[in-house]
Amino acid sequence: MTEEVKTPPQEWLPKKNPWIISIPLMASVFMFALDETISNVALPYMAGSFSCSHSEATWVITFYLIASGIIIPAVDFFCKLLGRKNFFLLSIVVFTISSFLCGISNSLIMMVLARFVQGLGGGAILPLTQAMMLESFPREKRPQAMALFGLGIVFAPIIGPAVGGWITENWSWPYIYYINIPIGFLTLVLAKNLIEEPPYAKKQKGVNIDYIGFTFLAIWLICLQIVLDKGNDADWFGAAWICWLTFISCVSGILFVISQFIQKSPLTDLKVLKDRNFLFGTIIQTVLVASMMASSAMLPSMLQRMMGYTSFLSGISMIPRGGGCLLATLITAAFIGRLGEKRFVFVGLIILGLGGLAFGEINLQISLLNIAIPNFLFGLGMVMAMVPLIDMSCRTLRNDQLTNASGIQNLIKNTGAAIGTSLVTTCVSRFSQTHQYMMVGKLSELNPAFVERFNAYTAAFMQSMDPVSAAHKAAGLLYNQLLQQAALWAYIDTFRIFAVAAFMIIPLLLFLSKKRHVL
């Protein structure tokens, strides 16, 4: 690839106003991204309805992620087979109908199958929307377009727990899926009438499916998702079946990559990863998405487990992050052209890291306001870094490469989010055990602070029970406090990992080029 300063060749642009075209595109993105997290707080209610354990209820989320992960790399193939607009409309129809099936499910098996179909329908929405928005806007307007797109993919998962908690507590959990029906119908009508299809995105003849690649892909992602979801509960590689699934997943992933390079008509064109901007832009985005999804799952869990928050209140705690996202979107749209994209990403990563460090200062005497400030910083930094990266990573690609590239990028980001969420769960569990081991030695008669607190508790309990029972209960209370402190320190250490990750990917910005290349 050689750098050119000449004006790039004229590329296809739609006849309609691209901001009008963005209405159904962003509605579909919001609908899909919201469903990534809206089910999280409703799992206990679903478990009760289906008479299953909470662990079994998590398959509702797992199968959704598996299905969306499988369909994303196949987006380019289905666009060639059906035509991109037809495939997009079909995805909305499948997502909407399966949402209704989720709502009427009366058993765990039916629910899991409906969520799997929902994932198949929704998985294509993000890469298709990203590609269509990028090519619908002229290059000088793409940063503003990606600001809007970035707001959708970041804001919707953040408010998902709050929306899900409110609907579940005030109505019933099926309504978290029923709300997709009117949105899906309206999006379908608008998309059919507003979206235009470029010549290179129309239905092609003689398209053959890569059965080998698709098989390897499905085995790889299914095994990987099961390992990530159930690995911590099974003590990871201490369980033989986790080892076997990990081995099968790794081998299938390697065979999938090899097959894509040697097949004449591969499922995905992985050669796009040779583009430096696309490769490093995708790596940075993957770390950001992993941090966003992992922290979004971890914070409500901490508030419910440590402080007794309801599902709705724990969801409300994420609203300041949404406020940060909104502010960052406005700042990015207004000033990115003046300050430069790399500077925006750099500042965003610094703010994100500071948010992680601020989370590392929390304690059990905090209020929602203490959570709001670092959450706001998280949302502000996330969007300021993410939005320019989406455009920068695809800047050196032709319009006809965007659909395939978006599919690959979203597959990598989804996989990174799944790995990040699993690692966070493991970190909290392992760090909690470590701090418990380090602190348990303090519960000793040689520790004056322990003796003083123990005697005070014993004296208080002796007012209603005998001395032996009072001493036993005082010791139990102090040990429970130790467990709480160990768990709190585990959450604090994990939040600090987010800060370290944000600071560590800053040097990767040096590999991103500002100029357009001719491929």
BAVEX-267451 format. One line per 10 residues: for each residue z, y, x of C-alpha. Coordinates in nm, 3 decimals. Layout:
BEGIN
Z Y X; ...
end
This chain:
BEGIN
0.000 0.000 0.000; -0.090 0.342 0.133; 0.052 0.673 0.021; -0.183 0.918 -0.147; -0.138 1.282 -0.237; -0.445 1.290 -0.464; -0.407 1.320 -0.838; -0.375 0.972 -0.989; -0.651 0.849 -1.219; -0.625 0.934 -1.589
-0.446 0.660 -1.780; -0.434 0.572 -2.150; -0.223 0.793 -2.378; -0.169 0.757 -2.755; -0.326 0.999 -3.003; 0.001 1.052 -3.190; 0.295 1.253 -3.057; 0.492 1.017 -2.829; 0.826 1.152 -2.959; 0.724 1.041 -3.309
0.626 0.699 -3.175; 0.972 0.676 -3.015; 1.148 0.673 -3.354; 1.080 0.306 -3.444; 1.103 0.205 -3.079; 1.451 0.352 -3.035; 1.564 0.221 -3.374; 1.475 -0.132 -3.262; 1.648 -0.082 -2.925; 1.964 0.045 -3.092
1.965 -0.246 -3.336; 1.927 -0.508 -3.061; 2.165 -0.346 -2.810; 2.433 -0.299 -3.077; 2.428 -0.672 -3.155; 2.500 -0.756 -2.791; 2.862 -0.645 -2.832; 2.929 -0.598 -3.204; 3.022 -0.965 -3.245; 3.288 -0.962 -2.972
3.576 -0.825 -3.181; 3.483 -1.040 -3.484; 3.513 -1.373 -3.305; 3.873 -1.442 -3.419; 3.769 -1.383 -3.782; 3.465 -1.610 -3.743; 3.685 -1.879 -3.588; 3.905 -1.863 -3.895; 3.610 -1.878 -4.135; 3.455 -2.178 -3.958
3.787 -2.352 -3.882; 3.714 -2.368 -3.510; 3.887 -2.253 -3.190; 3.821 -1.916 -3.028; 3.656 -2.097 -2.736; 3.412 -2.268 -2.973; 3.344 -1.937 -3.149; 3.222 -1.784 -2.821; 2.907 -1.995 -2.856; 2.802 -1.732 -3.111
2.761 -1.492 -2.819; 2.646 -1.749 -2.564; 2.349 -1.879 -2.762; 2.236 -1.525 -2.841; 2.228 -1.445 -2.469; 2.056 -1.773 -2.382; 1.778 -1.717 -2.637; 1.714 -1.356 -2.538; 1.711 -1.458 -2.170; 1.450 -1.727 -2.234
1.212 -1.505 -2.430; 1.222 -1.201 -2.199; 1.012 -1.345 -1.911; 0.759 -1.478 -2.164; 0.696 -1.132 -2.313; 0.374 -1.072 -2.118; 0.235 -1.412 -2.223; 0.305 -1.358 -2.594; 0.155 -1.009 -2.575; -0.168 -1.160 -2.445
-0.156 -1.440 -2.701; -0.079 -1.229 -3.011; -0.140 -0.870 -2.905; 0.153 -0.654 -2.803; 0.191 -0.463 -3.130; 0.175 -0.784 -3.335; 0.434 -0.947 -3.109; 0.662 -0.645 -3.141; 0.637 -0.651 -3.521; 0.699 -1.027 -3.523
1.009 -0.978 -3.307; 1.153 -0.728 -3.555; 1.081 -0.961 -3.849; 1.247 -1.258 -3.678; 1.547 -1.048 -3.574; 1.596 -0.908 -3.924; 1.562 -1.240 -4.109; 1.793 -1.417 -3.863; 2.050 -1.138 -3.909; 2.058 -1.225 -4.279
2.100 -1.594 -4.191; 2.392 -1.502 -3.962; 2.562 -1.322 -4.249; 2.531 -1.614 -4.494; 2.629 -1.882 -4.240; 2.901 -2.114 -4.371; 2.947 -2.331 -4.062; 2.962 -2.284 -3.686; 2.644 -2.489 -3.635; 2.447 -2.274 -3.879
2.585 -1.958 -3.721; 2.498 -2.066 -3.368; 2.143 -2.163 -3.469; 2.095 -1.833 -3.652; 2.219 -1.638 -3.350; 1.983 -1.835 -3.126; 1.687 -1.736 -3.345; 1.817 -1.379 -3.352; 1.818 -1.379 -2.971; 1.460 -1.506 -2.965
1.355 -1.224 -3.195; 1.553 -0.952 -3.022; 1.507 -1.052 -2.660; 1.155 -0.908 -2.644; 1.250 -0.573 -2.795; 1.393 -0.408 -2.481; 1.108 -0.487 -2.237; 0.843 -0.409 -2.499; 1.004 -0.078 -2.589; 1.050 0.020 -2.225
0.685 -0.052 -2.149; 0.553 0.126 -2.461; 0.766 0.437 -2.403; 0.667 0.462 -2.037; 0.295 0.442 -2.110; 0.306 0.663 -2.423; 0.434 0.966 -2.231; 0.248 1.149 -1.956; 0.407 1.092 -1.617; 0.573 1.434 -1.604
0.750 1.362 -1.936; 0.867 1.011 -1.850; 1.212 1.117 -1.719; 1.293 1.273 -2.059; 1.161 0.963 -2.237; 1.374 0.736 -2.020; 1.675 0.959 -2.089; 1.635 0.874 -2.456; 1.574 0.505 -2.380; 1.871 0.492 -2.143
2.094 0.646 -2.407; 2.000 0.367 -2.649; 2.060 0.076 -2.412; 2.391 0.218 -2.286; 2.535 0.390 -2.595; 2.476 0.111 -2.849; 2.669 -0.164 -2.660; 2.953 0.084 -2.602; 3.007 0.167 -2.970; 2.941 -0.196 -3.074
3.309 -0.303 -3.054; 3.424 0.003 -3.249; 3.162 -0.045 -3.522; 3.228 -0.419 -3.533; 3.605 -0.370 -3.550; 3.583 -0.115 -3.831; 3.342 -0.323 -4.039; 3.542 -0.642 -3.985; 3.876 -0.487 -4.079; 3.749 -0.283 -4.376
3.478 -0.511 -4.517; 3.411 -0.854 -4.370; 3.249 -0.991 -4.055; 2.913 -1.089 -4.222; 2.840 -0.718 -4.275; 2.805 -0.663 -3.899; 2.479 -0.858 -3.940; 2.379 -0.731 -4.284; 2.352 -0.375 -4.151; 2.049 -0.490 -3.949
1.849 -0.564 -4.264; 1.776 -0.205 -4.383; 1.738 -0.085 -4.023; 1.498 -0.369 -3.946; 1.289 -0.311 -4.259; 1.258 0.064 -4.193; 1.176 0.003 -3.826; 0.906 -0.248 -3.922; 0.735 -0.001 -4.159; 0.746 0.285 -3.909
0.630 0.068 -3.619; 0.332 -0.065 -3.814; 0.214 0.287 -3.896; 0.301 0.479 -3.580; 0.257 0.251 -3.280; -0.084 0.248 -3.114; -0.213 -0.030 -2.893; -0.397 0.038 -2.565; -0.703 -0.172 -2.479; -0.523 -0.376 -2.213
-0.243 -0.475 -2.456; -0.464 -0.627 -2.724; -0.494 -0.995 -2.806; -0.681 -1.189 -2.538; -0.888 -1.504 -2.567; -0.830 -1.825 -2.376; -0.460 -1.766 -2.313; -0.276 -2.085 -2.217; 0.100 -2.122 -2.205; 0.264 -2.219 -1.879
0.461 -2.518 -2.010; 0.593 -2.610 -1.667; 0.724 -2.263 -1.593; 0.871 -2.224 -1.941; 1.055 -2.558 -1.911; 1.205 -2.469 -1.573; 1.299 -2.125 -1.707; 1.476 -2.267 -2.014; 1.672 -2.525 -1.813; 1.770 -2.266 -1.553
1.900 -2.008 -1.802; 2.071 -2.253 -2.039; 2.263 -2.424 -1.758; 2.347 -2.092 -1.591; 2.482 -1.937 -1.912; 2.698 -2.240 -1.988; 2.839 -2.237 -1.635; 2.916 -1.864 -1.653; 3.076 -1.888 -1.997; 3.286 -2.200 -1.946
3.331 -2.208 -1.568; 3.658 -2.014 -1.553; 3.817 -2.228 -1.827; 3.710 -2.546 -1.644; 3.842 -2.425 -1.304; 3.486 -2.373 -1.181; 3.383 -2.620 -0.913; 3.697 -2.820 -0.964; 3.515 -2.975 -1.260; 3.235 -3.223 -1.186
3.023 -3.117 -1.484; 3.026 -2.754 -1.367; 2.902 -2.870 -1.026; 2.620 -3.069 -1.184; 2.513 -2.790 -1.416; 2.519 -2.542 -1.128; 2.303 -2.774 -0.918; 2.054 -2.825 -1.203; 2.043 -2.450 -1.269; 1.978 -2.363 -0.903
1.705 -2.626 -0.864; 1.538 -2.523 -1.191; 1.550 -2.156 -1.093; 1.388 -2.228 -0.756; 1.120 -2.448 -0.917; 1.051 -2.175 -1.176; 0.989 -1.916 -0.904; 0.767 -2.155 -0.706; 0.567 -2.248 -1.016; 0.499 -1.882 -1.094
0.336 -1.833 -0.755; 0.122 -2.148 -0.759; 0.014 -2.159 -1.127; -0.326 -2.011 -1.212; -0.189 -1.865 -1.539; 0.184 -1.817 -1.477; 0.436 -1.718 -1.741; 0.522 -1.406 -1.541; 0.358 -1.231 -1.248; 0.636 -1.219 -0.990
0.410 -1.043 -0.740; 0.526 -0.717 -0.894; 0.851 -0.768 -0.699; 0.655 -0.685 -0.383; 0.660 -0.322 -0.497; 0.946 -0.159 -0.306; 1.040 0.092 -0.574; 1.045 -0.176 -0.842; 1.250 -0.421 -0.633; 1.525 -0.186 -0.518
1.529 0.008 -0.845; 1.585 -0.320 -1.029; 1.864 -0.425 -0.790; 2.053 -0.098 -0.842; 2.005 -0.116 -1.220; 2.132 -0.475 -1.223; 2.458 -0.373 -1.057; 2.495 -0.085 -1.303; 2.430 -0.302 -1.609; 2.669 -0.567 -1.478
2.940 -0.302 -1.436; 2.874 -0.159 -1.781; 2.880 -0.489 -1.969; 3.170 -0.635 -1.770; 3.389 -0.326 -1.812; 3.297 -0.304 -2.183; 3.424 -0.659 -2.229; 3.730 -0.616 -2.005; 3.885 -0.293 -2.134; 3.921 -0.391 -2.504
4.056 -0.728 -2.391; 4.318 -0.556 -2.175; 4.426 -0.321 -2.454; 4.462 -0.605 -2.704; 4.637 -0.841 -2.463; 4.865 -0.596 -2.281; 4.935 -0.323 -2.536; 4.890 -0.491 -2.874; 4.593 -0.282 -2.989; 4.400 -0.397 -3.294
4.031 -0.485 -3.258; 3.939 -0.151 -3.418; 4.165 0.058 -3.191; 4.044 -0.125 -2.881; 3.687 -0.054 -2.992; 3.774 0.313 -3.051; 3.887 0.332 -2.687; 3.520 0.298 -2.587; 3.407 0.607 -2.783; 3.475 0.854 -2.494
3.233 0.650 -2.285; 2.973 0.713 -2.554; 3.053 1.085 -2.534; 2.990 1.075 -2.161; 2.657 0.902 -2.227; 2.550 1.172 -2.472; 2.642 1.454 -2.234; 2.467 1.281 -1.943; 2.152 1.239 -2.154; 2.141 1.611 -2.231
2.209 1.705 -1.867; 1.946 1.463 -1.740; 1.677 1.577 -1.984; 1.742 1.943 -1.902; 1.790 1.943 -1.525; 1.637 1.633 -1.369; 1.310 1.811 -1.300; 1.489 2.085 -1.108; 1.744 1.886 -0.911; 1.544 1.571 -0.832
1.589 1.212 -0.941; 1.755 1.077 -0.627; 2.019 1.348 -0.639; 2.089 1.265 -1.001; 2.131 0.896 -0.921; 2.353 0.977 -0.623; 2.579 1.205 -0.829; 2.585 0.949 -1.110; 2.699 0.671 -0.877; 2.972 0.894 -0.731
3.100 0.981 -1.081; 3.086 0.614 -1.180; 3.288 0.519 -0.872; 3.545 0.789 -0.948; 3.575 0.649 -1.301; 3.650 0.306 -1.156; 3.916 0.455 -0.927; 4.068 0.645 -1.220; 4.097 0.318 -1.412; 4.286 0.186 -1.110
4.571 0.430 -1.182; 4.656 0.309 -1.533; 4.989 0.158 -1.640; 5.151 0.015 -1.954; 5.288 0.355 -2.063; 4.943 0.505 -2.116; 4.798 0.647 -2.438; 4.437 0.647 -2.557; 4.395 0.985 -2.386; 4.467 0.828 -2.047
4.192 0.576 -2.117; 3.953 0.844 -2.243; 3.911 1.036 -1.915; 3.800 0.746 -1.688; 3.594 0.608 -1.977; 3.417 0.942 -2.013; 3.344 0.944 -1.638; 3.209 0.589 -1.664; 2.964 0.686 -1.940; 2.862 1.008 -1.768
2.795 0.843 -1.434; 2.626 0.538 -1.586; 2.355 0.734 -1.769; 2.303 0.988 -1.491; 2.231 0.701 -1.252; 2.050 0.465 -1.490; 1.798 0.698 -1.655; 1.617 0.823 -1.341; 1.615 0.469 -1.199; 1.419 0.329 -1.495
1.136 0.574 -1.430; 1.156 0.556 -1.049; 1.141 0.175 -1.047; 0.818 0.173 -1.251; 0.659 0.486 -1.105; 0.438 0.300 -0.859; 0.306 0.053 -1.119; -0.006 0.083 -1.330; 0.025 0.102 -1.708; -0.123 -0.245 -1.750
0.156 -0.385 -1.528; 0.442 -0.231 -1.725; 0.486 -0.502 -1.991; 0.515 -0.780 -1.734; 0.734 -0.568 -1.504; 0.967 -0.468 -1.788; 1.011 -0.834 -1.882; 1.102 -0.933 -1.527; 1.334 -0.635 -1.485; 1.521 -0.702 -1.809
1.555 -1.072 -1.723; 1.717 -0.984 -1.391; 1.944 -0.724 -1.552; 2.052 -0.964 -1.828; 2.130 -1.233 -1.572; 2.324 -0.980 -1.366; 2.522 -0.873 -1.675; 2.613 -1.236 -1.752; 2.719 -1.299 -1.392; 2.915 -0.973 -1.378
3.104 -1.046 -1.698; 3.189 -1.397 -1.577; 3.304 -1.270 -1.237; 3.528 -1.012 -1.402; 3.694 -1.279 -1.616; 3.752 -1.489 -1.306; 3.882 -1.192 -1.107; 4.138 -1.104 -1.374; 4.255 -1.466 -1.390; 4.275 -1.518 -1.012
4.422 -1.176 -0.930; 4.687 -1.228 -1.196; 4.791 -1.557 -1.035; 4.796 -1.393 -0.692; 5.017 -1.102 -0.801; 5.245 -1.337 -0.990; 5.292 -1.544 -0.673; 5.359 -1.229 -0.468; 5.607 -1.081 -0.718; 5.804 -1.388 -0.824
6.013 -1.368 -0.506; 6.157 -1.040 -0.635; 6.337 -1.228 -0.914; 6.620 -1.311 -0.679; 6.990 -1.238 -0.654; 6.911 -1.081 -0.317; 6.718 -0.805 -0.497; 6.964 -0.534 -0.619; 6.712 -0.398 -0.873; 6.672 -0.742 -1.029
7.049 -0.801 -1.043; 7.108 -0.463 -1.206; 6.838 -0.517 -1.472; 6.948 -0.879 -1.531; 7.309 -0.777 -1.587; 7.209 -0.498 -1.824; 6.991 -0.730 -2.034; 7.257 -1.003 -2.035; 7.523 -0.757 -2.155; 7.292 -0.639 -2.434
7.216 -0.994 -2.552; 7.584 -1.098 -2.536; 7.651 -0.879 -2.836; 7.476 -1.135 -3.056; 7.501 -1.465 -2.863; 7.706 -1.660 -2.611; 7.698 -1.570 -2.235; 7.486 -1.872 -2.131; 7.218 -1.807 -2.395; 7.227 -1.434 -2.316
7.167 -1.499 -1.943; 6.885 -1.743 -2.025; 6.717 -1.493 -2.255; 6.757 -1.209 -2.002; 6.590 -1.422 -1.733; 6.304 -1.507 -1.970; 6.253 -1.141 -2.062; 6.238 -1.036 -1.697; 5.989 -1.315 -1.619; 5.766 -1.204 -1.909
5.776 -0.851 -1.771; 5.668 -0.990 -1.434; 5.374 -1.168 -1.598; 5.275 -0.843 -1.769; 5.287 -0.651 -1.442; 5.088 -0.922 -1.263; 4.821 -0.909 -1.534; 4.813 -0.529 -1.521; 4.762 -0.532 -1.145; 4.483 -0.786 -1.193
4.302 -0.547 -1.429; 4.360 -0.255 -1.190; 4.217 -0.448 -0.893; 3.914 -0.548 -1.099; 3.847 -0.190 -1.209; 3.855 -0.087 -0.844; 3.582 -0.344 -0.774; 3.355 -0.144 -1.006; 3.419 0.163 -0.791; 3.341 -0.028 -0.470
3.019 -0.167 -0.622; 2.904 0.183 -0.725; 2.964 0.323 -0.376; 2.804 0.024 -0.199; 2.465 0.053 -0.372; 2.422 0.421 -0.281; 2.241 0.339 0.050; 1.974 0.150 -0.148; 1.848 0.488 -0.272; 1.692 0.538 0.071
1.438 0.266 -0.011; 1.308 0.445 -0.322; 0.998 0.656 -0.273; 0.937 0.983 -0.459; 0.559 0.967 -0.435; 0.320 0.759 -0.634; 0.136 0.478 -0.455; -0.203 0.335 -0.527; -0.175 -0.044 -0.552
end
